[in-house]
Structures are given as structure tokens and as C-alpha cells.
Amino acid sequence: METEGYPGVAVKKPLLTPKAIINQKFGTKACYKVEEVQESTQNGCPGLAISQKGPCLYRCRLQLPEFSVVSETFKKKKEAEQSAAEMALEKLGINPTTSNPTVQEAWDDLVLRLKYLFSNEFLSSLHPLSGHFRAALRREDQLDGSVPVSVITICDTKSNNLCKYINPEVESNPSLVLSLVLRAAATLPSFISISEEQLSIKRRDPYDPEIIQSVVNQQCSFPESTSIEAICIPYSVDKTVVPVTLSVSSNGYYLDVIAHNLSVTDSSKVLISRTIGRASSETRLYARASKLYTLDPSSELLQTKAVQFEGSLNVRASYFSGQDIYGDAILASVGYKWNSADLFHEDVSLRTYYRIFISKIPSGVYKVSRNAILAAELPAVFTMRTNWRGSFPRDLLLAFCRQHHLSEPLFSPTNDPLESVPQLPSSHKKLKVTESGKSESNGGGIAGSGSVGTRGTFRCEIKIFSKHKDLIIQCLPKELYKKDTDAIQNASLKVLSWLNTYFNQLDMSLDKLTSSGDVLGIQFYPQYFLKEFALCRPVHNVCQSIRTQGGRVSHSNSVNQIDTVEGVYPTNIGGPDSGVSPSNGCLACISYTISLVTEGEVMKELLESNEEFEFEIGTGAVITCLEGVVTQMSVGQSACFFMELPPQELILAAAGDSARTLSLISSKSGSLECSVTLLRVTEPLEDRMEQALFSPPLSKQRVQYALQHIKESRATSLVDFGCGSGSLLDSLLDYPTSLEIVVGVDISQKSLARAAKILHSKLSTNSDVIKPSTAIKSATLYEGSITVFDSRLYGFDIGTCLEVIEHMEEDQACLFGDIVLSSFCPKILIVSTPNYEYNVILQRSNLQSQEDPDEKSQSQASKFRNHDHKFEWTREQFNHWASDLATRHNYSVEFSGVGGDGDLEPGFASQIAVFRREDDHPKKVDLTHHYEVLWDLNSTRMSRSAM
């Protein structure tokens, strides 16, 4: 055999692996799922049969459009995948030990394949295509035994694959297969008769009578008549997608019924798409072929013309199928499957249609995976595998690419070289700075964020190619991760987030799209990218968002009413306050119902409900208004609130009764009612580790430390920088102090809303009467950045900043230090932050309870305690930062901490610096108000300003 490009040289083509052949034939429709199988072994002791864990083995399930196979167990994942691919090839009748066929060899095989398909043997088989052959024999008059060419090209994978060898253009232009099959059938005039006009093929001689009789007698449980629900997608975007009913009988041919609904004479004029949605489903689009252009039988095989059709492009159907579809189309789930003579069918409702529609968008894929169309959102960050809920980012990206018929993404994790680790002193005692500001220990420079203690780091590059193998997206994030799996998941989420940005604003300029990609380390190639998503804009413009005007108020009695959540009408929270509330990093478990209601609550339709729905606070895993309400609640409380209507496609994707829902939506006076109950709160891993090791927990020890300094200094005013949800202020109010004025500052409105609720319940029995047991005369919560000065907070007796600076970038933490000591000028400032060197103890104590088995194989090198930490300092780094600040701003500073022992390695778990102002003379400050008052309580009344 001559090799292409080398005439006269007989060089054998390299053999492809089974997996490579499957990929060549099925592309993204081949789905491999590898599962771990734990082998049990005996301990070898006579008389004892104690099972022990043996080596890990792997088994692979390969799902193809027509069937699935499961491999045996192997020691390596790749071996399991290759075995599954080999089993699939054997079932398809493909010998992987032979080289790829030439064009002529593939052509000869295609002719033989068609001859086999019209044989007696094939008619008796239980192949998906043989069901069509048997049904065709029940057709009347001249259509008796006539099989549409489109059926052969869709249902017989082997014929389709042979066509790809003959002409690779088939991959991007499926209608070419019709031409090639018709030409191959034309070479068998004595056995097969063809009709180019009708795009059908028929066996010339009748089947043997005994074969026909056996087919007639074949057991079939399909009822005499059945109704199948389907969807009609008009080609005009001005017309609405509507349900249709297909009435199919056991004695008829279901494709003729579909043809009738498309207003064509018979099923040979019906074109069939590839599967829509799940590869294993039979959900396909059926459209009318309005006019055929004559084939050119004299053309070369590699230049065979595609069958072309006139008509108006159906942009919605084309968007769904990834191939051009003209005229009206029907979306139905019906057909024959392997090893069954029955006609398979499922109803396709508007709900199904819109679920497929939203699955074309990254956030929609996530919503469907969580079965929470109205409540869930694609999270903004990937924190840890144990906290993530729903399909993982990598799987979501794979699903997105399959939906858009793109090639499977290429994930390339790389292990970066070890980073330098600063040498730490062998022993650290409690450090104290003298009046001159010089530390008793030599200070070291502050290392770069995240570089301390690194043992080995991974980053992952992702490339996404079009169906034409053009590179359209490339992602190479800058962030480094301890594990390659984390690098893959985080990079995948970045790509998904960027794609979400594009789908949410399809008219975004190229410059803006490019800049948004630059932030995430994403580069895209507009000439190919925009071509692949050309239909997105016209299709998504059809589905306009329906919004209601005005607000709604609940009529139920409430314990308290909070109207500070954006996008939410007044919220009623009922039930006793248990004091256990979610904060950033917590896992909140809720039950909820979301209903569509009309003006005056005359009509109400349940759209979505979940008895137990868990999500991580602070990652954006649910819609903003739902998280905003939940963060104001405590365990056991319930809330009811109203929201504006989301886009119509989301409502219909969630609705069970689409017809009733459509009537409610059309009234244009509705809103969504959400009822939610907070069932439980699981604290972040950092807090759980601290509570397991320390009694009382570190958070309580930090409060006690601050309380001690308040009492010693007899302070009357306190400002908590970065107060969050008010945990410090809440705890301080449980003790008698000299404080009369307390202030909290934070940048998060949601956290401040929770803090307002806590302070109000602590400082008053109702909105007008302050409890006599406290000396607090004024309490205020401000929204603003602690790196910006506001003169109303100048000169307080004590400032606190507990476990806050590590949530900022290092340069911002340094800026805060300068601003607070030079402008706010508190008499005393207490700053605490995690001691990075203590992390190894915290994480070692948690190894036995890790849910992720991969964690146990990791080095003992420490990770940050919280996913939101931008850095964590060693004692030396913290000492250098604080000492330098004290020297420059005329403060003294002493170092201490809580948790552990400062005289033993590795020091305190939380390291603390206490700054004291040396110059007690007040300075002149400009009256500048940069903060917004979000909540204020004084001795006569409480007032809330709208957020």
C-alpha cells in the first residue's frame, strides 16, 4: 500500500489505538466515565478472614450514541478506557488491528455495508436501524419497504464512519452522507433501487416470506395507538414554540406521522438531526426537505456535493442541532434502540425544550445539574471539592462543549518548579518592640503572597477547538495550586465564567470581551470563536426577559422585617433567633419553594422546590437575593419574600405545567414568591479545625483578648474595622464594659445586614427601648472600605481588626496599616491574623476526617486556612510588617497571640499585634465622610437607611 505523499513507497500506516478510533468516529459523543473499584484482600492469617483494602482498580463505562459498554477492572485508568473502547469496536464490527482504510477501501466497505443492511439477516436483528426496516414493510402502496436515506445515515454508525473516511468534510457537513449513501446504493442496481427525488432506498426483490412472517410474529409490546408529546419550532422567530401531539400506531411508521405534521407527503422528505442533549437519548430534530438539487454521479468521491435544500433557516433548530435546518422543525424523543423491537418514546414538553435551551449556557448547565433552575447560579469561585455542590467545573465545561458540538477541551496541567522558601529562625519567643520601635528579633522581608512553604505547585492550561479543529479559546491562569485536580477545576471555572459573561451580554464589544478574558488569563480568537457562536445572538434575542414593574408586600405577620436585599421586596423573617447564622465559607442547608403569583395573589403556581438544598455562602452559588436573605437568618427561622420575574426561559424550564405557567406569565403582573427555611449551618473547615483543637475556640479567645484590653484601658469608644456580620460586636455585648460608643465598618452590605439584626436584638427589646443592662449609648454600622479615611471614626479609644487583613491583597493590607495609624489614629489598635507556621498542626489534625482521599497523599506542606485568604504570614513576616508601621507612625507595638503557646514552636495559632499611640495630642483632621450609614441606634430610637 502506498503512503500518501510518497508514491511507490509501500509504508504501512501507523495503527490507531481503540480509543483513538472511537474518538475519530464519534468525537465528543463518546463519553468515558472511570470509577474506582476497591479490591479486598485477605490478611493471610490461618483461620482468620479479615478483609483489608487491596490496590485501587479502575473500571470504565463508555457511552456511545447507540449503546454503552463496561470494561473489566484494571490497575490503570488508561487501560480501562482502552479496554472499553476495544469492546465497543468489537460490538460495532470494527477490527482495531487493521490500518485506516483508503478512500477506495472505505467506499467498497460502504457498498458491502448497504448490501448487508438490506439482507434477510439484518432484518431479523435487533439493531436500531432494523426497526425502521421492519416498520417500512408496513407502509402502503409504493412506499412499502422504502427506507429514507436520512434514517440510514443517522442510525447506522458504521455507514456514517465509512463516509468520514471517504470524505472528511462529512464531519462538518452531515448532509454529505446522504449523497455518498445514495451513490453507493446506485452501484447495486440488481439488489437495491433508489429514488433521488424522494431520498429513499428500497430492496428490489421482496424478502423471503418466512422472514416476513417471523418479523410479523416478533414480540412487540408497543400499544396499537399511542400519543407522543413533542415540540414544534417554527422557522420564524416571531412565532412561538408550541407543543404538538404525534399519534403513532403499531401498524404505521412514526416518521410518516412526523412528516404529516411537517406538511410533507412522506418520511423520505424528512431530515433527521443528530441527538440533542444526552448522547444516549433519542431526542432529535425533524425538518422538511423542501427541494433537492440533483446529485452529480460523475464527480469524484472526495468532491461529492452535499444535498442542499431551499427554505428559510430555522435559527433555533440550527442552534440546537449544530447543523443547518430549514423550515419548521419538530423536536421529539422517539426511535428504536439496541436489543429491542419496541418503539422507544418519551414526551418532550416545553419544560424539556427550555432545559435543553438553558443547557447551552454554562450557568444553565450548572442549574440543571443541581435541579435548581431558579435558585442556583454558577459559583464564582471553586473553593474545595468537599464544599462544591453539583457537577464539577471540568464536567460542566465538557458538557458545554458537547452541547455546542465543539471538540473535547484539552486539559494540560503542569507542575511548576519549587519556589524558594524563606529560612525561618529556629525559635521564636514572644516579641516586643521597644520605644524606639526596633524589634528584639531581626525582622525579615515579607514574602510574596502564597509563596511560603510551597512544596510543588500546579497550573493548568486549557485549549478548546472548534469542530473544524481551529483553536478558539486558550486559558492559562496565573494562580498555582497544590494539586493538579484543583488546577484543572479552577481553570475550567475561569473559562466557564468568561463564557457566561459572553452569553449574558452577546453585544459586548471585542475590546471589552478581550479585557475580561485578560483578567482571567483567557485568550480567544475572534475569527473562529464568533463563527462557532454565530447563532447565539439571534436565538437568545428571541427569548426576551419579562420583568414586572413595582413591588409587592407580604401580608403575613413577621417577627422582623428587613428590606435591605437588592432585588427583593420586603422580607418577612419569622421564628426565634437561634444565634446560629451562616457567614462566608459556611455551608448553608435550606428548604425552599418558589412560586409564580399574580397581582393580589389571585393565582399561584409552584415552579420549584427543594427539601434540602446546600450551598456555600460567599461563592455566588445561588441567586444574590436568596443568599442575601439567608445570611440574615438563623437556623430554624423561615422567611418569605418576593422577587421580580427572571427571563421567561428559566421559568418555563422549571415549570411542571407549562400551559398554566404561560397564561400566568402573559398576564404581565406577576412576581416570584420564595419561602425559605434555614435548616442547618456547617461552619467553614477553618472554624471546624479551630473548634476541634481549642477550648474555647480561637474566635472566642480573640474576643476575650480584646475584652481584656478594653477593661484595662477603660475605653469608652470602639471601632471594629472589617466587622463582617458583627461577631465581635455581638460577643462584646455579652460582657459589662465601659464602652458607650461602638462602630462597625465593612464593605459587604449582606454582612452588615446580618450585623444590624444582631445588634438590634441585643441592644433593644423593641425599636425604641434600650436594655438597661448595657452602657452602650450609640451603635453605628457603616458601609465602606477600611483603606479609605472617614473623619467620623477619628481618635477612638480602641480599634480592632481581627482576622481581616489576610482577606485583602498584601498591598491593601499595608495600605490599611498606614491609613489606620496615620489618619484614624486610635489610641490602641489590635490586629490579629493567622500564623502560617501553625497551619501544619491544624491540617494534620484534620487528615483523618478529610472527605477528599487525594488530600492524604499530599505533602504535609500547609495550605491557607480559608479559600478567601489572599496571604498568610509567618511570625517573622507579621513582626516585620507591624514593626515598620509602628516606627513610621509613632506607635509602639507588642506581639502576642491566642491558641497554642508563644514560647513553643510553632508559636500562637493566631498572632496579635497591639499598637499604642505614643503621641496623645489630638491633630487637626479634614471633615470627610466617605462611608454610608447603614444602621444606627442611639438612646432614643433605631433607624435603618435603605441599602
N, C-alpha and C positions, 0 to 999 in steps of 0.2 A: 504494500500500500504506500503510495507516495504521500509525503508530508507536504502540506500547503506551503508554498514559498520555496520548496526545494525539489524541482522537477527531476524525476529519475532517481531520487534517493529514497529508498524504502526505509523510513524511520517510523517505528511504531509510536503512536500517540501515547502519552502517559495515561495510566489508568486513574480514574477518579475514585475517591472513597465513596462508600454508600451514602454518607451524609452529604457529600458534595453533589452527588447525582440527585438526591432528594431536593436539595436547595436549588439546583439548576432547573428542576421540573416544577417545583411548587413555590419556590421563593418564600415569601412571608406567610403563605398559607400553611406551611409546615411548622407546627408548634411542638417544641420539645419541653417536657416537664420532668426534671430529675428529682427523685425523692430518696432520702437517706433511709437505709434499712439496717437496723442494729442486729448483728448476728450474736446469738448466745452460745457460749462455750461452757463445758463442764470443767470443774476445778481440778479434776484428775485424782481426787482422793477416793480410795475404795470405800464403797458403802455410802458415799455422800453424793447427792445430785444437786449441787448448788450452782445455779445459773449465774454466770458472770458475763459482763459485756465483752463481746468479741470485737474484731476490727469492723470499721464502718464499711458498709457496702452500698452500692447505688443501683437503682432501677430506674429506667426511663420509659415514659409514656410518650409516644409520638402520635400527634393528632394531625391527620390529613383531611382534606375536604370530604373524602368518601368513607373513610374508616380510621380506626386507631389501632395501634399495636403496643404491647408492653414487653419490654426486654426482660431477660433473666437478670440476676444480680451480678455486679462486677465491682472490683476494687477501685476502679477509676470512673469518674463521671463520663469522660470521653468514650471509654469502652462501651458503657451502657448506651450512649447516644448512637454510636456506630452500629451496635447490635440491633437497636430498634429500627434504624434506617435500613439495615440489611433485611430485616423481617418484612418491612413494608415493600421493599423492592421485590422480594420473593412473592408477595401477595399480588403485586402488580404484574408479575411475569417478566420482570426485567433482570437480566443477569449482570451483576456489577463487575464481573471479571472480564467482560469484553470492553474494548475501547469504544469511544463515542462513534456512532455511525457517520458515514459520509452523507452528503445530501442525497446521493443516489440510493445508498443503503436505507436511509430513513424513508425515502419515497417508496421503495419496494416493500418495506415493512408496513407502511401505511396502507398500501393496496391489499396486502395479505390480511391486515387487521380488519379492513372493511369486509373482506370476503368471510372472515370468521364471524363478524358481528351478524351477518345475515344467514348464518348456518343454523341447522337444526339444533346443534349442541348448545349454541349460545342462547337460543330462545328458551331452552329449558333451565338455564342457570338463574341464579338469584343475584344478578348484577344490577345496579341501579338502572342501567340503560335497557336491560331486558324487560323491565316492567313497561317501558314505553313501547317496545316492540309488541308485547302482548296486547296492550291497550290499542295499538294501531290496528290490530287484526279485528277489532270490534267496530272500527269505523265503517261508514256506509258508502256504497257506490264506488266511485273511482278513488276515494280516499282510503279504501280498505287496504291495510298493510303499509300505507305510506307514512314514512317516518321523517319528521322535519330535520333538516341538516343541523339546525341550531341545537337540537337535542343531543345529537351525536357528539358535537364539539364540546358541549358542556358536561355531559355525563360520562364520557369515556376519556379518562385521563391519559391513557396510553396514546390514543389518536392525537390528542392535543399536544402531548410532549413530542411526538414524532414530527408534528408540524413545526415545532420550535427548532428542531434540528434542520429541517428543510429551509426555513426562513426565520431567522432570529427576530424579524420585525413583528412576528406574531405576538411577542411579549407585550409590546406597546399598542398593538392594533389587533384585538381579538377577532375582528371580522375577517381578517386574512384566512383564518382557519376554515371558514365557510368555503372560500374559493378553493383552497387546497383539497378539502374533503370531496367537493364536487368533482374536481379534476381527477382525483384518484378513483372515484366511483365510475367516471366515464371510461376508464381503462378496462372495466369489467362488463361490457355490453351484453354478454351472454348470460350473466348472472344477476346483474343489477340494472335497473332502469332509473334514470334521473330526470328531474324536472327543474331546469334552471329557473323557469318562470315562477315556480312555486317553492323553490329551495327545499325540495324533498327528495328522498331516495326510497325505492321500493324493490323488494325481491321480485325478479322477473317470473320465476316459476313458483307455484304455490308450495307451501310447506307440506310435508307428508301428513296425511290425515290423522295418523296415530299421534303425531307430535301436537297437532291442533287439539286433539281430544284430551291429551294429558294436560295441556295448558288450561283448557276449559275446566277440567276436573281439579285443577290445583286449588288447594285450600286457600281461601281468602276471607278474612273476617270483616272486610270493608262493607259497610251497610249499603243497601240498594240506593239510597239517596242521602246526601248529607250537605249541609251548608257550611261553607268556609268563609270566615270573615277576612277581608283583605282591604287594601287602601288604594284609592285612585289618586295619582299625582298628575294633575293637568299640566300640559306643557307651558301654558300661560301662567306667569307668576301672579297675575291678577286674580286667578281663580283659586279657591280654597281646596286644600287636601281634604278628601272626604272618604268615609268608609263605604265599601261595596260588599255585596254577598255573592259568592260563587256557589251555584247549586250544581254539585257534581254527583253523578250516578255511577254505580259499579259497572254498568254496561257501556259507559261512554268513555271519552278521553278528556281528562281535565283540561288539557291545553286547548281543546276546541271550545270549552266553556270560557276560558280566558280570552280566546280570540273573539268570541261573540261580544264580550264586554268591551273589547277594544274596537269593535265595529269592523272586523275583517272577516273574510269568508271562511278561512280555516287556519289551523295552527301552524301551517308551513310559513305563513306570513307573520309569525310572532318571533321576535328576537328575545333571547334569554340572557340575562346578565350572569356574571359570577355571583357567588354567595355574598349576601350583605350581612354585616355583623359577624357573628360567630362562624368560624370556618366549618364547624360540624353541622350547622343548621341548613335548612333548605329554603331559607328566605332569599328570594331573588326578585329582580325587576323584570317585568314582561312588557314589551313595547311593540308597536306596529311597524312593520317594514312597508313603507308606502310605495316605493318604486325601486326597481332593481336596475342596475346598469349591467349590460351584457359582459360576461367574462371573456377574457381573451385566452383561448386554449392554446394558442401558438406561443405565448410568452414563456420565457424561462421560469423555472420553478422559483428562483430567487427574486424574480421580478413580478411574481403573480400579483395581480391587482386585487385590492380588497373589494368586497361587495359594499356598495355605497347606497345610501338611502336619502331621499328627499324629505323635507319637512322642517318644522321648527324645532330647534334644540330645546330639549327639556332640561333646564339647568339644574333643577332639584334632583331629578333622577340621575343625571350625569354625575352630579356631585356625590351622590350616594354610591354609585357603582364604580366610579373611576374610569368610565368609558362613555363615549358619546351615545346618547339615547335621544331619539327624535319622537315628537308627538306625545300623546298621553301615555302614561305608564301605570302598571298595576304592581303593587308590592304585595307579594303573597308568600306564604311558607307552605309549600306543597311539593311532593315529588316522591320518588322511590329511593329506598336505601338498600344497603347491602343485606343479604341473607333474609329478605322479607319480600313476599309477594304483595303485601298490603300497600296501599297508597298512604304515605305519611302526610299528615297535615296538622297545622297549628293555626289558631286565629291570630291575625295581625291587626291590632287595634290602633287607634290614634296614639294611645299611650306608648305602644311599641315603636311606632314611627318616630315619635318625638324623642324617645330614649335613644334610638339609633342616631337621630339628628344631633343631640347634645353630646353623644359619644365621639363626635368628630372634633370636639374641643377638649383640650387637656383637663380643664376643671370639670367638664361633663363626664369624662371617663372616671374621674375620682368620685364624683357624686353617685354614679351608677354602682361603682364598686362598694360604696358604703350604704347603698339603698337609702340615700338621704338626698333626694334631688333638691328640695327646698332649703334644707338646713345646712348641708355640708358645703365646704369650699376647699379647693386645692390648697394645702398648707403652704405658707410662705417659706418655711424652713424645715429641714429634716434634722430632728434633734437626736433621737436614738431609736434603734429598732424596737425596743420594748415599749416606747411611747407612741409610735406611729400606728395609726388605725387605717384600715382599708388597704388596697393594693399598694405595693411599694413603688417609688418613683420610676425605677427601672422598668417594672412591668407596665406601668402606665404609659411610659414612652414607647415601649414595644407595641402596646395596643393602639396608641395614636398612629404610629407608622403603618400598622396593618389597616387601620380604618381609611387611611389616605393612600393605600397601595404604594407606599414607599418601601425601599429596601430596608432590611433589618438594620438598626443602628449598630455601628461598630464601636465597642467599648474597649479602650486601651488604657488600663491602669498601669502606672509606672511607679517604682519605688525610688524616691529621690535620695541622694546621698545624705548621710548623717549630718546633722547640724551641730555646730560647736556648742558645748555646754559650759557655762562659766564655772570656774572652780569655787567651791564654797568653803568657808572656814570649817575646820573640823569641829569646832564648838562655838555655840552662841549663847552667851549669858544674857540676862535682861539688860538692854541697852539704855543708857540715859545720856542726854545731851547737856553739856554744861552751859553756863550762862553765855559763854562766847559762841555757843551754837555748834561747837566741834564735838563729834561723836567720840566715845571712848574706843570704838572699834573702827577700823579702816573701812570706809564706805566704798562700795563698788558701783560701777555704772549700771544703768537699767538696761537689761537685755531686751531684744525685740520681742514683740507680742507673740506669745505661744512658742518661743524657742527653747524654753527651759526644760531640761530633762528629756528632750526628744531622742528616741531610740531608732526610729526609722519612720518615714512618712510617705504617704501615697497621694498622688493626684491622678485624675482620670480624664483622658481626652475622649470626646465623643464625636463621631462623624456620622452624618445622616446623608444618604444618597437618594436621588430620585429613582423612579422606575427605569429611567434611561441610564442609570449609573453615574449621573452627574452629582458632584458634591454640592449640597445646598446649605448645610449647616455644619459648623465646626465649633466645638466648645472645649476650651482648656482653662478651667478655673485656676485661680492663684492659690486658693486655700489648700492646706495639707491636712491629711487625716491619718490616724493611727492604723486603720485597716483599709485594704483595697475595696472591700464591700461598701464601706462608708463613703469612700471617694466616688465610687460608681453611683451610689444613690444620690449623693449631693449634687454631682454633675448633672445627673438626669433631671433632678428637680429644677436646676437652673434653666435647662433647655425648655422644660415644661412651662415654667414661669414666664419665660420670654415669649414662647408661643402663645400663652394666654394673653399677654399684653397685645400681641398682634391681633388675635381674634376679637378682643374686646374693643379694638379701635382699628378697624380694617382700612380706614382712610388716613392712617398715620403716615406722615412724610418719611421718606427713606432716611433722611438725616436723623430724625427722632428715633426711628427704629434701630438705626445703627448705633446711636449713643446709648440706647437702653441695652443693647447687646454688649457694648464695650464694658459696661458696669459689671456684667455677669461673666465676662470672658468669652463672649459668643461672637463669632464672625459668620455672616451669611453672604450668599452670592445671589444678588437680586435677580440676575437674568434667568437663573434656574429656579430660585425659590418662588418668585412671583408666578412663574409659569405653572408650577405644581399646584399652587393655591389660587389659580385664576378664577375658579368658580365660587370661591368663598364669599367674595363681596356681593355678587348679585343674589346668591342664595340667602345669606344672612340679612340682607337688606329687606327681604320679603317678610321675615319674622320681626315685626316691629314690637318694641316694648310697649306694654299697656300700663299706663300709670294713672292713678286716681288723684284727684285734687282734694285738698282739705284733710282734716284729721278726724279721728274717731275717739270716743271716750268710753271706757268700760263702765258698766253700771253696777258691778259687784262691789261689796264692801271690802275695804282694804285696811291692813294694818299700817302701811305706809305707802305713799305714792311718790315715785321718782320719775321725773320726766327729763332725764339728762342723757339719754342714749340717742345718738343720731339715727334718724330713720325710724324711730319708734314713737307711736302715740303714747299718752300717759300710761305708765306701767303700774299695775297693782300687785304688790308682793304681800302675800298672806302667810300666816303661820308664825310660831315663836322663833326668835333668833337663837340658833344653837351655838353661834360663835365660830362654827367651822365653815370657812368660806374659801373658795378657790383663789389662787393667785398665779402669777406667771410660773409656768413649769408644772403646775398641778395637772393631774388627770381628773376631769370632772365627768361624772356619770349622771345623766339626766334621763327623764322620760318626757316626751313632748307629743303634742298633736298640733297640726297646722291645718286650719280650715279656711275655706273661701266663704266670705259672708258678704251680703249685700247691705246697702244703706238701711239702717234701722234694724239690722239682723233679722230681716223678714225671712231670708233663705240662708241656709248654711250647708256646706258640702265639705266633708272630711277629705283632705287631699293626702296627708302623710302623717304617720305616727310611728313612734319607736318606744318600746317599753324600757329598754336600756341602751343608751347611746353615749359612748365615751369619746372624749376628745381632749387634747392637750391645750390648756389655756396659754395664750400668747403666741401661738403659731399661726393663727388665722385659719384654723381647720373647720370653722363654722362661719356662717354669715355674721358680719360685725354686730348687728343689733342683737342677735341671740347671745353672743358672748358677752356683750355689754350688760345685758340683763342678768345673766348667770353670775357674773362677777360681783353683782350687788346682793346676791342671795347667800343664805347659809343653808347647810344640809337640813332637809326636811321642809323647807319653805317652797311655796308654789307661787307662780306669777302668771299673769295674763296680760298680753299687750297686743297691739295691732300694728301692722306694717303695710306699706304700700305694695301694690302688686308687682311682682318681678316680671321679666319677659314672659310672654304667653307660652313659648315652647317649654319653659320649665314647669309651668302649671299643668300643662297637658301631659308632660312626661311623668308627673306624679299622680295625676288624677286616675281614679278607677273608672268612674262613669264619665266618659269624655263628652257625651252629648249634653248631660246636665251641666257639666262644668262650662262648656262652651256657651250655654244660654246665660249662665251667671256672669261670665266674662263680658259678654256682649252688652250687658246692662250698663257697663262702664261706671258703676257706682259702688264697686266692691273694694274689699281690702282683705288682707290675711290676718286671721286671729291665731295667735300662738299661745298655747297653755303649756307651761313647763314646770317640772318639779326637780329640784336638785336632790339626787338620791344619795350620792356619796362623793367624797373628795379624797384622792390619793395624792399625798404630798410628793414633791419632786424627789428624785433619788438623793440629791444632796441633803435635803432635810431628813429623809429616812435614815441615811447613814449617820448623820449627826445625832439623831434621837436614839439610835441603837447604841452608840458609843458613849454618849454623855448624859449625865443626870445631874441637874436639869439640862435640857437641850441647849446647844450653843446659843440659839436665838434668845432664850431666857437669860442665859449668863451675860449676854451683851446688854440686855435691858438692866440687869442688876448692876453691871459695871457703870452704866450711865447714871442710874439712880444713886449710886454711892457718891458720885461727883456732884450731883445736884444737891444732895443733902450737905456735903462738906462745904460747898461754895455758897449755900443758901440762895441759890439762883431763883429769880422771880420770872425770868423770861427764857423761853427755849424755842429754837427753830430747828426743825428736822429737815435737812437737805436730802431730797430723794426719799420722801416719806412713803411713797408707794401707796398701798391700801391702808396705811395708818397703823401697822402692827406695833411699832414702838410707842406711838402716842397712846394707843389703846392700852398697852401694858403699863405705861407710866401712870395712867389714871387710876390704876388699881391700888396705888400706894399714896399715902399722905405725903405731900411735899410742900415746899414754899412757892411752887410755881403758880403764877397768876395769869401769865400770857403764854399760850402755846401756838405755834405756827408750823404748818407743813407745806413743803414745796415739792411739786413733781411735774413731770412733763406729760404724764399719762392721764387723760380725762377719765378713763374707765377705772383706774386705780383710785383716783381722787373721789369718784362717786361712791365707791365702797367705803373709803375713809370717812366721808361725810356721814354715811349711815351709822357707822360705828360710833363716831364722836357724838352724834346727836342722841343716840340711845344711851350713851354713857353720861352725858352732861345734862340731860333733862329728862323729866318724866313725861313732859309733853313739849310742844314747841315754845312755850312761854315760861316755864318754871324750871330753874336750875336746881339741881340737887344740893342741899346744904352741906353734904359731907365733903365737898371738894372746894378748894380755894380758887379754882380757875374762874377768872372773870372774862376772859376773851380767848376765843379759839378761831383760827382762820386757816383756810386751805387755799393755796394759790396754785394756778397752773402757770408753769414757766420753766425755763432751763436754769439749772443751778450754775451754769457758766456765764449767766447774764446778771448784772447787778440791779437790784431794786432797793431804793433808799428806805422803804418801809421796814426792811429787815436789818438795818444797820445797828450795830452795837448791842446785840442781845447778850445776855449773861452766858448762855451756853448754846453752842451749835453742835449738832450731831450729824454724822454721815456714816451710817453703819451698813457695811456690805453693799455699797453703792458704786464706788469708783471702778470696780472691776467690770461693771456692765457698760462702761464707757471705753472709747478708744484711749490709748495711753496719752496721746497728746491732749485729749479733752480732760483727762484726769489731772494732768499737770496744769492745764488752764484753770480748772476748778480750784486747785490749791492756791494759785496766785490770786484769783478773784476773791475767794472767801477770806484770805488773810489780809489782802490789801484794801478791799472795798467793804465787805460786810463787817469785818473786824469784830468778831465775837470775843468776849473775854476768855472763854475756854472753847476749844474745838476738839471734839472726839471723833476720830476717823478709824474705822475698822475695815479690814479686808482679809480674805483668806490667805493663809500661809501655804504657799505652793508645796513646800517641803513636807507638809503634813498629809498631803493627798494620798501618798502611798499607803499610809496606815488606814485611812478611811476606805480606800478602794480594796485593799487586801481583806478587810473585814467583810466586804460585801461580795467577795468572789463566790461564796457558797450559794448565794441567792440570785446570782445573775441569771436572767432569763435567756440571754444570748449565749449559746455554748461556745461561740468563737472567742468570747471575752477571756475564757480560761486559758486559751493558748497564747494570749497576748503577753508581752513583756510586762514586768512589774512597774515599768515606767508610768508615771502618773498622768492622768488626764485632768482637764479642768473640771471643777465640781458641778458646773452648770453649763448647759449649751449656750446660754446667753452671755457667758463671761468672755470678754474680749482679751483679757490677760489675767494672770495671777502671779504675784510677786513672791520671791523668796524673802527671807528676813533681811538679807543684805540689801536687796533692791528697795524694799519698803523703807529701810533705815536711811538709805541714800536720798530717796525722794523727799521724805519728811524733814530730814536734817537740812537739806538745801533750802526748802521752803522756810523753815524757821529762821535760818540765818538771814535770808533776804528780806524778811518781813518783820523782823524784831520780835520774834516769839521764841520762847523756849519750848522744848519738846521732850517728852519722856515716853519710853516704849514699854508696853506690857501686852497682855492678851488674855484670852479665856480659852478653856479647853486644853487639856494636857498640862505640861509643866515647862515653864520657860527655862529652867535650869537643866533640862534633859533634852537630848535630841529626839525629834526634830523641832522642838520648841512648841509654842502655842498653836492650836488649830486655827484660831482667829487672832491675828496680830492687830494691836491697837496703838495708835499714836495720840497722845494728849498734848495739844498745843495750848500754851498760856501766853496771853499778851503781856509783854514787858512794859510797854508804854500805855498808861491808863488815861492819858489826856485825850478827850474827845476831839475828833477832827471835823473839819467842815466838809459836808458832802452835798453834791447836787441832788435836788429833789427829782428823782427819775422813777417812774412807775412803769415797769415792763411786764409785770405779772398781772394776770386776771384773777380777781377774787371769785372763786367758785363756790365757797361755802363760808359762812361767817356766823359765829354765835357770841353774843355778849350777855350781859347780866339781865337784859330786859326782853330780848326776842331773838329768834333764829330766822335768818333769811337765806334763801338759795337763789343764786343767779343762774340763768339758763346756760347750759354748756353748749 
